[in-house]
Amino acid sequence: MKFRIYHLAILSLSALLIAAGCGNNAVNSSTTTNASGAAEATALPESSKLNIKVSFYPIYEFTKNVAGDLADVEALIPAGIEPHDWEPTAKDMAEISDADMLIYNGAGMEGWVDQVLESVSGTPLITVEASKGLDIMEGTEEEEADHHHEEADHHHEEGEHAHEEEEHAHEEGEHAHEEHSHDHGGLDPHVWLNPTLAIQEVRNIEAALAAAAPEHAEDFKTNADAYVAKLEQLDQEFKDGLKDTKRKDFITQHAAFGYLAKQYGLTQVPIAGLSPEQEPSAANMSKIVEFAKEHKVKTIFFETLVSSSVADTIAKEIGAKAAVLNPIEGLTEEDRSQNLDYLGIMRQNLEALKSALNE
């Protein structure tokens, strides 16, 4: 049923976009890609504000900080919804067709985006892949996940920092009841969890907005510069906070922290793969428990928006505690009530890592 609804939504979008191409005078730009991979567009006519749709929370945060008051920015995926579970409805498709721009993370994060991009091809909608041009890491099969454990063993015994590229397990099989699987095509899309890569995404977004509304290019640059300065400060805090920890490996339920680990000389030991929905095999659970006992791990990390049952099970078995390490794929009600944003949650992650790595 979901398959039928989704494709009806795609067909609805196609019809709407044909109509928009004939009768909508508010948008008349086309999208190209420059040599660096960032989006380029012919300028939109001057109007009150850009109407921008973004895929999920981190991209919303980055776009809003660049656009300021010069655009209406709205996330398609509502707060509190796990983005791997989300698929656009016909209403979402209509909103995309009415927008000036669609900005998404890419690298396989939004499994629905390829069909949307196919539908909008040749229309005035400007599409921007924020991770374009970044060095995207690949994932691995679950049966190779013990490489993480061996790597962490080596670093633990030798006292080395984990500077080599992380490999991640990913969900390969499709769920029979879903239109598409929630894996990432073998790629790790979680670039926003590394502040230095977040900076590159912000700059890609700035370039796209400046191309769409060149009369505001200086404003976008000023806003982007201010936010980049905050991200640079965040990066320095992570460097300072993690450089002298007692251990360099951490166990997490969801393999979302490879870019962060690589940036700061850590080793992520994932229980499951790139998708938070992926259930670990019994063999992998056994290896994680063995690793945790051998290395006296006292914290097992889980994430917001999904069940902590797997982390709780392992923590209980080894006498450890379960704690949150937030992949910031969406804000919870608690986050919103505390007025937390990307920077605030990343600092919470830093404190959680410092605590776990110094036990």
C-alpha positions as a printed NumPy array, in Angstrom:
array([[  0.   ,   0.   ,   0.   ],
       [  2.841,   2.36 ,   0.852],
       [  4.366,   1.601,  -2.55 ],
       [  1.164,   2.629,  -4.325],
       [  0.756,   5.788,  -2.26 ],
       [  4.345,   6.815,  -2.82 ],
       [  4.145,   6.426,  -6.577],
       [  0.823,   8.229,  -6.709],
       [  2.598,  11.023,  -4.881],
       [  5.351,  11.026,  -7.489],
       [  2.783,  11.168, -10.283],
       [  0.994,  14.002,  -8.486],
       [  4.248,  15.912,  -8.221],
       [  4.934,  15.44 , -11.922],
       [  1.533,  16.882, -12.813],
       [  1.997,  19.789, -10.429],
       [  5.42 ,  20.577, -11.802],
       [  4.148,  20.597, -15.38 ],
       [  1.516,  23.081, -14.321],
       [  4.064,  25.111, -12.398],
       [  6.356,  25.24 , -15.4  ],
       [  3.531,  26.684, -17.488],
       [  1.986,  29.12 , -15.076],
       [  4.242,  29.978, -12.14 ],
       [  6.131,  33.216, -12.732],
       [  7.669,  33.324,  -9.229],
       [ 10.35 ,  30.773, -10.115],
       [ 12.191,  30.586, -13.398],
       [ 15.653,  29.278, -12.678],
       [ 17.391,  26.107, -13.754],
       [ 19.989,  24.122, -11.851],
       [ 23.5  ,  23.247, -12.966],
       [ 26.593,  21.946, -11.187],
       [ 29.945,  23.702, -11.138],
       [ 33.4  ,  22.136, -11.237],
       [ 33.564,  21.805,  -7.443],
       [ 30.237,  20.01 ,  -7.307],
       [ 28.269,  22.82 ,  -5.646],
       [ 24.901,  23.784,  -7.042],
       [ 24.625,  26.742,  -9.357],
       [ 21.442,  28.387, -10.582],
       [ 20.383,  31.287, -12.683],
       [ 19.035,  34.024, -10.448],
       [ 15.443,  34.   ,  -9.359],
       [ 13.402,  37.164,  -9.886],
       [ 13.573,  39.492,  -6.894],
       [ 10.737,  38.74 ,  -4.513],
       [  9.995,  38.99 ,  -0.826],
       [ 11.649,  35.767,   0.331],
       [ 12.957,  32.504,  -1.021],
       [ 10.709,  29.529,  -0.331],
       [ 13.05 ,  26.706,   0.672],
       [ 12.212,  23.131,   1.587],
       [ 14.891,  21.057,   3.286],
       [ 14.916,  17.36 ,   4.062],
       [ 15.611,  17.07 ,   7.799],
       [ 16.896,  18.866,  10.882],
       [ 20.663,  19.397,  10.379],
       [ 20.061,  20.747,   6.878],
       [ 17.32 ,  22.988,   8.27 ],
       [ 19.704,  24.333,  10.915],
       [ 22.485,  25.033,   8.43 ],
       [ 20.159,  26.59 ,   5.849],
       [ 18.325,  28.773,   8.362],
       [ 21.587,  30.145,   9.718],
       [ 22.742,  31.076,   6.214],
       [ 19.422,  32.426,   4.945],
       [ 18.46 ,  34.357,   8.054],
       [ 15.309,  36.399,   7.453],
       [ 15.737,  36.318,   3.68 ],
       [ 14.013,  32.955,   3.201],
       [ 11.199,  30.863,   4.571],
       [ 12.885,  27.571,   5.442],
       [ 10.834,  24.505,   6.312],
       [ 11.894,  20.921,   7.008],
       [  9.884,  18.241,   5.235],
       [ 10.501,  15.652,   7.962],
       [  8.688,  16.722,  11.15 ],
       [ 10.429,  17.   ,  14.512],
       [ 10.568,  13.734,  16.42 ],
       [ 10.347,  11.543,  13.3  ],
       [ 13.231,   9.177,  12.546],
       [ 14.278,  10.288,   9.023],
       [ 15.072,   6.75 ,   7.865],
       [ 11.36 ,   5.921,   8.305],
       [  9.994,   8.921,   6.445],
       [  8.608,   9.021,   2.926],
       [  6.97 ,  12.017,   1.214],
       [  3.206,  12.174,   0.873],
       [  1.298,  13.776,  -1.992],
       [  1.005,  16.899,   0.189],
       [  4.777,  16.979,   0.658],
       [  5.252,  16.61 ,  -3.089],
       [  2.934,  19.544,  -3.716],
       [  4.887,  21.681,  -1.259],
       [  8.151,  20.741,  -2.964],
       [  6.687,  21.729,  -6.338],
       [  5.701,  25.139,  -4.972],
       [  9.141,  25.836,  -3.487],
       [ 12.019,  27.759,  -5.027],
       [ 14.637,  25.347,  -3.665],
       [ 14.949,  21.842,  -2.252],
       [ 18.065,  21.308,  -0.118],
       [ 18.971,  17.827,   1.088],
       [ 21.981,  16.12 ,   2.649],
       [ 22.583,  13.446,   0.026],
       [ 25.105,  10.577,   0.237],
       [ 22.145,   8.211,   0.464],
       [ 20.552,   9.747,   3.56 ],
       [ 17.245,  10.533,   1.868],
       [ 16.253,   7.282,   0.18 ],
       [ 13.296,   8.974,  -1.525],
       [ 15.197,  11.819,  -3.11 ],
       [ 16.229,  10.155,  -6.393],
       [ 12.654,   9.692,  -7.537],
       [ 11.823,  13.243,  -6.501],
       [ 14.808,  14.582,  -8.444],
       [ 13.729,  12.606, -11.481],
       [ 10.273,  14.131, -11.233],
       [ 11.566,  17.707, -10.984],
       [ 14.114,  17.359, -13.773],
       [ 13.667,  20.179, -16.281],
       [ 11.493,  22.258, -13.932],
       [ 12.321,  25.587, -12.261],
       [ 12.961,  23.974,  -8.858],
       [ 16.565,  24.421,  -7.696],
       [ 17.904,  21.292,  -5.988],
       [ 20.969,  21.349,  -3.761],
       [ 22.89 ,  18.355,  -2.401],
       [ 24.628,  19.821,   0.647],
       [ 27.216,  17.026,   0.883],
       [ 28.275,  17.364,  -2.756],
       [ 32.057,  17.382,  -3.085],
       [ 32.702,  15.918,   0.376],
       [ 34.804,  12.79 ,   0.868],
       [ 32.027,  10.287,   1.559],
       [ 32.952,   7.108,   3.404],
       [ 31.693,   3.7  ,   2.382],
       [ 29.987,   1.126,   4.555],
       [ 30.592,  -2.611,   4.796],
       [ 28.551,  -5.744,   5.295],
       [ 27.618,  -6.696,   8.856],
       [ 29.77 ,  -9.785,   8.723],
       [ 32.783,  -7.508,   8.355],
       [ 31.816,  -5.436,  11.388],
       [ 34.221,  -7.4  ,  13.559],
       [ 36.931,  -5.394,  11.767],
       [ 35.904,  -2.545,  14.074],
       [ 36.423,  -4.725,  17.101],
       [ 39.824,  -5.934,  15.895],
       [ 40.857,  -2.386,  15.061],
       [ 39.761,  -1.169,  18.489],
       [ 41.644,  -4.078,  20.115],
       [ 44.797,  -3.063,  18.273],
       [ 44.48 ,   0.585,  19.261],
       [ 43.676,  -0.313,  22.853],
       [ 46.681,  -2.606,  23.198],
       [ 49.154,  -0.397,  21.375],
       [ 47.829,   2.96 ,  22.635],
       [ 47.418,   4.244,  19.099],
       [ 44.901,   6.735,  17.807],
       [ 42.429,   5.556,  15.194],
       [ 43.195,   7.835,  12.23 ],
       [ 42.324,   5.404,   9.43 ],
       [ 39.017,   5.574,   7.681],
       [ 36.093,   3.906,   9.485],
       [ 34.125,   1.222,   7.672],
       [ 30.53 ,   0.735,   8.594],
       [ 28.019,  -2.052,   8.436],
       [ 24.86 ,  -1.189,   6.53 ],
       [ 21.418,  -2.656,   6.017],
       [ 21.505,  -4.552,   2.718],
       [ 18.231,  -6.452,   2.603],
       [ 14.988,  -4.663,   1.819],
       [ 11.973,  -4.96 ,   4.125],
       [  9.254,  -6.788,   2.229],
       [  6.559,  -4.369,   3.346],
       [  8.374,  -1.2  ,   2.306],
       [  8.75 ,   0.532,  -1.049],
       [ 12.478,   0.905,  -0.551],
       [ 14.988,  -0.107,   2.095],
       [ 16.364,   2.339,   4.617],
       [ 19.992,   1.63 ,   3.939],
       [ 22.232,   4.278,   2.398],
       [ 23.448,   2.432,  -0.683],
       [ 26.63 ,   1.415,   1.133],
       [ 27.537,   5.034,   1.937],
       [ 27.752,   6.715,   5.321],
       [ 25.756,   9.963,   5.066],
       [ 26.335,  11.251,   8.624],
       [ 28.783,  13.98 ,   7.611],
       [ 27.072,  16.657,   9.734],
       [ 28.438,  15.005,  12.912],
       [ 31.938,  16.188,  11.979],
       [ 31.992,  19.991,  12.469],
       [ 34.593,  20.47 ,   9.742],
       [ 32.351,  18.7  ,   7.221],
       [ 29.352,  20.618,   8.52 ],
       [ 31.276,  23.76 ,   7.568],
       [ 31.593,  22.495,   4.002],
       [ 27.862,  21.812,   3.857],
       [ 27.175,  25.344,   5.096],
       [ 29.415,  26.752,   2.363],
       [ 27.654,  24.674,  -0.302],
       [ 24.318,  26.008,   0.918],
       [ 25.662,  29.57 ,   0.935],
       [ 26.832,  29.223,  -2.675],
       [ 23.449,  27.906,  -3.779],
       [ 21.522,  30.696,  -2.059],
       [ 23.85 ,  33.353,  -3.46 ],
       [ 23.349,  31.971,  -6.974],
       [ 19.568,  31.951,  -6.541],
       [ 19.379,  35.45 ,  -5.028],
       [ 22.597,  37.29 ,  -5.953],
       [ 21.24 ,  40.576,  -4.63 ],
       [ 21.572,  39.037,  -1.149],
       [ 24.91 ,  37.284,  -1.692],
       [ 26.731,  39.492,   0.799],
       [ 24.069,  38.908,   3.419],
       [ 24.322,  35.163,   2.922],
       [ 28.109,  35.351,   3.21 ],
       [ 27.916,  37.395,   6.401],
       [ 25.479,  34.917,   7.93 ],
       [ 27.513,  31.917,   6.802],
       [ 30.757,  33.41 ,   8.121],
       [ 29.17 ,  33.949,  11.531],
       [ 27.869,  30.393,  11.712],
       [ 31.11 ,  28.893,  10.411],
       [ 32.953,  30.703,  13.217],
       [ 30.698,  28.875,  15.697],
       [ 31.391,  25.551,  13.995],
       [ 35.138,  26.223,  14.084],
       [ 34.863,  26.897,  17.803],
       [ 32.934,  23.643,  18.221],
       [ 35.647,  21.761,  16.337],
       [ 38.301,  23.205,  18.643],
       [ 36.296,  22.181,  21.702],
       [ 36.147,  18.611,  20.419],
       [ 39.883,  18.588,  19.703],
       [ 40.711,  19.894,  23.16 ],
       [ 38.207,  17.686,  24.945],
       [ 39.115,  14.393,  23.289],
       [ 42.857,  14.566,  22.709],
       [ 43.952,  13.138,  26.082],
       [ 41.19 ,  10.687,  26.981],
       [ 42.092,   7.378,  28.65 ],
       [ 40.583,   5.292,  25.864],
       [ 39.874,   5.909,  22.213],
       [ 37.121,   3.401,  21.435],
       [ 33.419,   3.68 ,  22.134],
       [ 30.464,   1.358,  21.552],
       [ 27.378,   2.785,  19.884],
       [ 24.105,   1.222,  18.833],
       [ 23.991,   2.961,  15.434],
       [ 27.074,   3.328,  13.223],
       [ 26.512,   7.053,  12.76 ],
       [ 29.713,   8.45 ,  14.252],
       [ 32.413,   7.367,  11.815],
       [ 33.165,  10.885,  10.564],
       [ 33.332,  12.24 ,  14.109],
       [ 35.562,   9.361,  15.218],
       [ 37.907,   9.802,  12.273],
       [ 38.211,  13.55 ,  12.856],
       [ 39.198,  13.21 ,  16.518],
       [ 41.315,  10.057,  16.537],
       [ 38.654,   7.736,  17.966],
       [ 37.358,   4.305,  16.978],
       [ 33.636,   3.705,  16.725],
       [ 32.575,   0.144,  17.6  ],
       [ 29.016,  -0.189,  16.237],
       [ 26.554,  -2.775,  17.5  ],
       [ 24.634,  -2.676,  14.214],
       [ 24.936,  -0.867,  10.9  ],
       [ 24.265,   2.512,   9.369],
       [ 20.501,   2.216,   9.674],
       [ 19.17 ,   2.577,  13.236],
       [ 16.481,   0.031,  12.346],
       [ 19.014,  -2.696,  11.626],
       [ 19.   ,  -5.445,  14.227],
       [ 22.435,  -6.892,  14.998],
       [ 22.993, -10.6  ,  14.483],
       [ 23.47 , -12.856,  17.481],
       [ 27.092, -13.341,  16.436],
       [ 27.758,  -9.622,  16.345],
       [ 26.011,  -9.109,  19.706],
       [ 28.276, -11.79 ,  21.161],
       [ 31.392, -10.079,  19.79 ],
       [ 30.299,  -6.733,  21.205],
       [ 29.729,  -8.251,  24.649],
       [ 33.121,  -9.972,  24.523],
       [ 34.834,  -6.749,  23.464],
       [ 33.069,  -4.723,  26.159],
       [ 34.017,  -7.175,  28.903],
       [ 37.624,  -7.462,  27.759],
       [ 38.093,  -3.703,  27.643],
       [ 35.998,  -2.951,  30.715],
       [ 33.607,  -0.697,  28.817],
       [ 31.28 ,   1.037,  31.249],
       [ 29.013,   2.925,  28.787],
       [ 27.011,   1.671,  25.822],
       [ 25.677,   4.486,  23.67 ],
       [ 22.241,   4.549,  22.106],
       [ 20.453,   7.312,  20.238],
       [ 17.314,   9.37 ,  20.367],
       [ 14.258,   8.675,  18.15 ],
       [ 14.712,   4.871,  18.215],
       [ 14.463,   2.15 ,  20.851],
       [ 17.394,   1.714,  23.237],
       [ 16.595,  -1.969,  23.82 ],
       [ 19.73 ,  -3.377,  22.182],
       [ 22.054,  -1.037,  24.077],
       [ 20.126,  -1.696,  27.301],
       [ 20.478,  -5.463,  26.823],
       [ 24.246,  -5.298,  26.36 ],
       [ 24.698,  -2.788,  29.171],
       [ 22.755,  -5.008,  31.563],
       [ 24.754,  -8.097,  30.604],
       [ 28.14 ,  -6.472,  31.239],
       [ 27.124,  -4.313,  34.193],
       [ 27.497,  -1.036,  32.299],
       [ 25.156,   1.904,  31.797],
       [ 23.395,   3.028,  28.631],
       [ 23.704,   6.676,  27.638],
       [ 22.695,   8.889,  24.736],
       [ 25.041,   9.803,  21.904],
       [ 22.823,  11.839,  19.635],
       [ 23.174,  11.566,  15.821],
       [ 21.031,  14.715,  15.536],
       [ 18.775,  13.283,  12.873],
       [ 15.846,  15.165,  14.413],
       [ 14.856,  17.071,  17.524],
       [ 12.871,  15.374,  20.275],
       [ 10.19 ,  17.132,  22.305],
       [ 12.686,  17.36 ,  25.156],
       [ 15.248,  18.997,  22.874],
       [ 12.677,  21.526,  21.754],
       [ 11.52 ,  22.271,  25.301],
       [ 15.138,  23.01 ,  26.244],
       [ 15.665,  25.173,  23.142],
       [ 18.512,  22.916,  22.061],
       [ 19.962,  23.232,  18.584],
       [ 22.72 ,  21.518,  16.609],
       [ 25.508,  23.262,  18.512],
       [ 23.973,  22.54 ,  21.908],
       [ 23.405,  18.857,  21.16 ],
       [ 26.909,  18.467,  19.75 ],
       [ 28.281,  19.857,  23.023],
       [ 26.159,  17.329,  24.907],
       [ 27.716,  14.634,  22.717],
       [ 31.176,  15.934,  23.568],
       [ 30.475,  15.725,  27.296],
       [ 29.06 ,  12.214,  26.895],
       [ 32.168,  11.074,  25.025],
       [ 34.546,  12.695,  27.513],
       [ 32.777,  10.919,  30.352],
       [ 32.729,   7.494,  28.655],
       [ 36.297,   7.693,  27.368],
       [ 37.734,   8.622,  30.778],
       [ 36.013,   5.907,  32.837]])
